[in-house]
Each structure stands twice: as structure tokens, then as C-alpha cells.
């Protein structure tokens, strides 16, 4: 390839030159067959090049996009945006669960699991993992409910005073319905037997029960000789066949072990220490109720465990090991509300001038981050624009390099102390209006201010972004038939694109984007509230009692699907079950100025 040749979206420059020479030879009188042999193409190709050159000149010899103008079978933009929103609101949902929820919502043209997987992969919402070739096991399942219960003890439930509690768990083998979820301060044999009897009072007596070889479940390993423990006696006197797994074979009770993993990931790992034992039991009961009645199970063909479970018509056990407990309140599972977003805050950006080193590096904060440039820029003055997400390097007003930032808020304050000044808007890429006609697939970004009603304007088209981003400045990324909303370097929302591709080049402040889509916001929603004198705050239309001791303090409320966790300066204060699924509409605490 000759020096100076470039490769772009329309193919290398030498290809145009080759076609141009072939056309010139034909125009000079050379036979088309000989020209085709010399250039290694067919005669039809030579005639095609000649016709395009006569019609359009050199531009006609460039490679044109072969993308189809229409795609009748393409997934509707509304459905694709809904799939992306479901994934961001529920990061643990897979393609199968999202496809099921879309079909359940009654959306037209519900996609298959494979289609949803491709949508998530195309929008950067899937993190690829290394394939693990696991050992294959033989699956088994009882034919009817109440035939077999799998039971076990699980730890990892911590209280605010530092104690670790255990929980007695039980699951119906056929329906995956959780029949036992009792938090125990001391996992004694009496407590385990009492929890088992309470479950039989509620749902009936199962035919069999399968456990491991723990001392609460069996006395076969009791020294100096085997003995019958209380749990075995309860099973014997109620006609329940007590089965034990082979030692060191936890896969036999795989259903209850897999449920423990789900419990840890979705509740215990994110809840932190509970205030006391009743608070832990209330949070577990609320989560289990949602698991049984509202959450579809993939092993049940996306049916809920409650739809497959049928209690025994004779629920009363013949032998009562402990008094019947008081009736526990049932947390109502309301309809799921619209997904709410976590809008993270960021430290203000700074900018300063520096000199490019002889190696071509620009030291943003040398011990934290250096950005590599070409050695051709050595000795020249560069202007650095930096925040917690991005670092832009400009030289003589031209954007040279953009890189992911390694700085945090403390590093930005250190730069300010070294002479950096508050930054203006980030350097913009070349405007789309100066790029001429946009090629198919070009991605466009614009910056817009969201008004108090949550609406932004694209040209003359109003776009409803959402009140959670009201009065904020966001970046709107138009990619194909989708509109991505980016705020503070985090992908906040995906919507259908409101304008066609041929209208985007003329948008105010539009710029061509070549970088990757930023990551989406994950985790629980964090809101702030100032505790009033009565010690009661309001979150999502629900009253949460914090206590008059913390009056005047600004607390953080972690909003999950089934509970609210209140913290102050990183310390847990209390945990409250979430009774309704109303969306969060206010994220900041109202702090009134003192009266003069």
C-alpha cells in the first residue's frame, strides 16, 4: 500500500485508485476482457465500475453500505427498550426471565429468550464469563407436592450487636415452595423441632423429609452410641419418613442448597446487619412471600412455586412438640411499580494546563494516572479536562485523546489545590453538521437540560425522560432506533429514538460518537432524608420510624424490593419491610435555610 493511503468506512483509498485505473484503460480503448484478467475481476465488474464512474465520478467507485433500508422482522424499539430497562432495574434477571415478563405484560411481539439475549449483548448489559465444564448430575423430582420436603440450616444472618444467627429452611421438592424459613437465635434440637412442627401446622404433614447428617436432624453419629433426637421422634410419631443424604454429598439436597444461594445474593448480602431478631424474621418473611407467590421459577417453566404447591388437607400434626405460635402477619405483594433509577452524584470537574513529556505522556496526577500520547506532541502545552469518569486532552483547541478516569473526588480536590480551576463543559468531538451526510449506523450524542417535568427537546420533538432526572443535564445518545440517556457517566435509561436518522445531523450540539456505551447503574436505590422532631420519615409513601434520638440528622435509606434499610454515617439504624411498591420520587433531603 502506498504511503498516505487511508482506510475508512468506504474501504481503502487504493481500491478506488485500482478501479479508476481499470476504467481509464477501458475508456482508452483496451478490451474489457483483457482489463478484467489483468485486475483479477469479472467483465461484469468492469462494466459496473465504468457505469458508476460515468454517473457519479470518483465517488461512484467507493464502496457503498450494504445495510438494508428496511428490516420488517426487526424487534420493535419499544420492546427492546423495555428489555433493557428490565435488565437495569433487575440486574439478576436473565434473558429467559425478561422474555417471560415481557410476554406477561402483554407487549405486542414478545421476543424469545435468544432474541432477548442478543438485545442485552448488543447493548452491553451482559458480562461474559469463562465457560466452566461442571460435573453432570442426575436430576430427580417428586411427582406431587407434599411428598418430600428438603430441610437444612443456613448461617450468615447477622444482627447489629454482632451476633450471627442461623435459619431453619425447608422447601417442597416438587413445587420449590418454601415451607420453612425460621430465624433461630440458637439452632438447638428443640428449636429445629419446633420450627418443623409449626410448618406442619400451616401446610400439613409431608410424606418424607430429606436432611443432611447434622446433629439437630439425626442421632446416628452420637457418641458413645446412636440415639434418637427430638426431630427424629417428631417424624416417627407423625408418620414422616426421615431420609438422610450420604455423608459429604450436599448435591443430594441441591434444591435447598440452590435456594440458599439465591437467599444470600438477593437478601443477606445486600441487607447488612439486622436491628434485632424480629427485624431479621420480618425481612426474611417478606422476601420469602415474594419468592413463593410473585417470582417465576425457571425449573417450573416460569410458573410461581405457589401455583404448583397444594397443602395437605390434614395440616394438624398428631404430636405437638411446642405450643402453636401466634399468627404471623402476611406481607401483601402488590403489583410491581415502574423501575426507579439511582442517579449517582459526582465531584465537579477541573481543568488545567501542562506540558507533554518527552515520552509522550501527560501526567494528570502522576502517581494516579498518566495518559499516553504520541511522541510528536512532546514539549507542547496541553489542556487537561478531568472528572471522576473521563479525562480529555486538548492541544491548540483540538481534542487529542479521551481516556477513562482513575481519579476520585479526593484526587480532584488535590488537583484544585495544585492550581486546577473549575472546568467548563467537556471538549466536544467534531460536530455532526460539519461531517456532511451521515452514513447508516452513525451514533450521535447531544447534551440537553431536563426541565422540571422530566422532558427534553430534540429539535422540535419533546422527549419524556422521567422526573427522576428533572433539572439535570444529561447526554442523549442516538444509536439506531434507540435513545440512551447518560447522566454523570452512568447509563440511566433506554428509550425508543424519537426522530429518524436523516434528521439527526442538524440537531443543535450534535457530535459523532465512536466510544463504547457507559455502564448502567446497579444496586439499591439510595435516598436521603432529614429526620424530623417526631423521628418519622416518609419514603415511597411509607412511614418509617427512625427515632427521636436522630432528630435533625440526615440519614440514608437503601430502597430494595422488599425492605428499607436506614443507615447513618455507614452504621445501620433499622430495617423495615416494604409494604407497597410505590416508586421513589424524591431522592434528596429537604434542608430549609435557617430563619434570620
ZISULFEN-V809617 format. One record per backbone hydrogen bond with DSSP energy under -1.0 kcal/mol. NH is the residue of the N-H (numbers start at 1). CO is the residue of the C=O. E is the energy in kcal/mol with one decimal. If there is no record, write none. Layout:
BEGIN
nh:co:e
NH:CO:E
NH:CO:E
END
This chain:
BEGIN
nh:co:e
5:2:-1.8
11:8:-1.3
13:6:-1.8
17:13:-2.0
18:14:-2.5
19:15:-2.1
20:16:-2.3
21:17:-2.2
22:18:-2.0
23:19:-2.4
24:20:-2.3
25:21:-2.1
26:22:-1.8
27:23:-2.5
28:24:-1.7
29:26:-1.3
30:25:-2.3
35:31:-2.0
36:32:-2.4
37:33:-1.9
38:34:-2.4
39:35:-1.9
41:36:-2.2
46:42:-1.4
47:43:-2.3
48:44:-2.3
49:45:-2.6
50:46:-2.4
51:47:-2.3
52:48:-2.3
53:49:-2.4
54:50:-2.1
55:51:-1.5
56:52:-2.9
57:53:-1.7
60:57:-1.1
61:58:-1.5
62:59:-1.1
63:10:-1.5
74:71:-1.8
80:76:-2.2
81:77:-2.6
82:78:-2.0
83:79:-2.2
84:80:-2.0
85:81:-2.3
86:82:-2.3
87:83:-1.8
88:84:-2.1
89:85:-2.6
90:86:-1.8
93:90:-2.2
98:94:-2.4
99:95:-2.5
100:96:-1.9
101:97:-2.4
102:98:-2.4
103:99:-2.1
104:100:-2.3
105:101:-1.9
107:102:-1.6
116:112:-2.2
117:113:-2.2
118:114:-2.1
119:115:-2.1
120:116:-2.6
121:117:-2.4
122:118:-2.5
123:119:-1.7
124:121:-1.1
125:120:-3.0
134:132:-1.3
149:208:-1.7
150:171:-2.7
151:210:-2.6
152:169:-2.1
154:167:-2.0
157:165:-1.5
159:163:-2.7
160:274:-2.5
162:159:-1.9
165:157:-3.8
166:184:-1.8
167:154:-2.8
168:182:-2.9
169:152:-2.8
170:180:-2.0
171:150:-2.3
172:177:-2.7
173:148:-2.7
176:172:-2.2
179:170:-1.6
180:170:-1.6
182:168:-2.1
184:166:-3.7
188:186:-2.4
192:188:-2.1
193:189:-2.2
194:190:-2.5
195:191:-2.3
196:192:-2.0
197:193:-2.3
198:194:-2.4
199:195:-1.7
200:196:-1.9
201:197:-2.2
202:198:-1.4
203:199:-2.8
204:200:-1.6
207:146:-1.7
208:147:-1.3
209:241:-2.4
210:149:-3.2
211:243:-2.2
217:214:-1.4
218:214:-1.9
222:219:-1.5
227:219:-1.9
233:229:-1.9
234:230:-2.4
235:231:-2.2
236:232:-2.5
237:233:-2.7
238:234:-1.1
239:236:-1.0
240:235:-2.8
241:207:-2.3
243:209:-3.4
245:211:-1.6
249:246:-1.1
252:249:-1.5
254:251:-1.4
257:253:-1.9
258:254:-2.4
259:255:-1.6
260:256:-1.7
261:257:-1.5
262:258:-1.8
263:259:-2.5
264:260:-2.4
265:261:-2.4
266:262:-2.4
267:263:-1.7
268:263:-1.9
269:264:-3.3
271:267:-1.5
272:268:-1.0
274:158:-2.7
280:276:-2.0
281:277:-2.4
282:278:-2.5
283:279:-2.1
284:280:-2.3
285:281:-2.6
286:282:-2.2
287:283:-2.1
288:284:-2.8
289:285:-2.3
290:286:-1.8
291:287:-2.3
292:288:-2.6
293:289:-2.2
294:290:-2.2
295:290:-1.6
297:303:-2.3
300:297:-1.2
301:298:-1.5
302:297:-1.7
306:292:-2.6
308:305:-1.0
309:305:-1.1
312:203:-2.6
350:386:-2.6
351:421:-2.2
352:384:-1.8
354:382:-2.6
356:380:-2.6
357:361:-2.6
360:357:-1.8
362:371:-2.6
364:362:-1.1
364:369:-1.0
365:369:-1.7
368:365:-3.2
369:365:-2.6
371:362:-2.5
373:360:-3.1
377:374:-1.8
378:375:-1.6
379:356:-2.7
380:377:-2.1
382:354:-3.0
383:394:-3.0
384:352:-3.3
385:392:-2.6
386:350:-2.9
387:390:-1.9
391:403:-2.4
392:385:-3.1
393:401:-2.8
394:383:-2.4
395:398:-2.4
398:395:-1.6
400:393:-3.1
401:393:-1.5
403:391:-2.3
405:389:-1.8
412:408:-2.0
413:409:-2.0
414:410:-1.9
415:411:-2.1
416:412:-1.9
417:413:-1.9
418:414:-1.2
419:416:-1.2
420:415:-2.5
421:351:-2.3
423:349:-2.2
432:510:-1.8
442:439:-1.8
444:478:-2.0
445:511:-2.4
446:476:-1.9
448:474:-2.5
450:472:-3.0
451:455:-2.1
454:451:-2.0
456:463:-2.8
458:461:-2.7
461:458:-2.0
463:456:-3.5
465:454:-2.7
466:454:-2.0
469:466:-1.5
470:467:-1.5
471:450:-1.2
472:469:-1.1
474:448:-2.6
475:486:-3.0
476:446:-3.2
477:484:-3.1
478:444:-3.2
479:482:-2.2
482:479:-1.8
483:495:-3.7
484:477:-2.9
485:493:-3.1
486:475:-2.9
487:490:-2.6
490:487:-1.4
491:519:-3.0
492:485:-2.5
493:485:-1.3
495:483:-3.1
497:481:-2.0
503:500:-1.2
504:501:-1.2
507:504:-1.5
510:507:-1.7
511:445:-1.9
512:430:-1.4
513:443:-2.4
521:491:-1.4
525:559:-1.6
527:557:-2.2
528:587:-2.2
529:555:-2.2
531:553:-2.8
535:532:-1.2
537:544:-2.7
539:542:-2.2
542:539:-1.4
544:537:-3.0
546:535:-3.2
547:535:-2.0
550:547:-1.4
551:548:-1.7
552:531:-3.2
553:550:-2.1
555:529:-2.6
556:567:-2.8
557:527:-3.1
558:565:-3.3
559:525:-3.2
560:563:-2.3
564:576:-3.4
565:558:-2.0
566:574:-2.4
567:556:-2.8
568:571:-2.6
571:568:-1.8
573:566:-3.3
574:566:-1.2
576:564:-2.9
578:562:-2.8
END
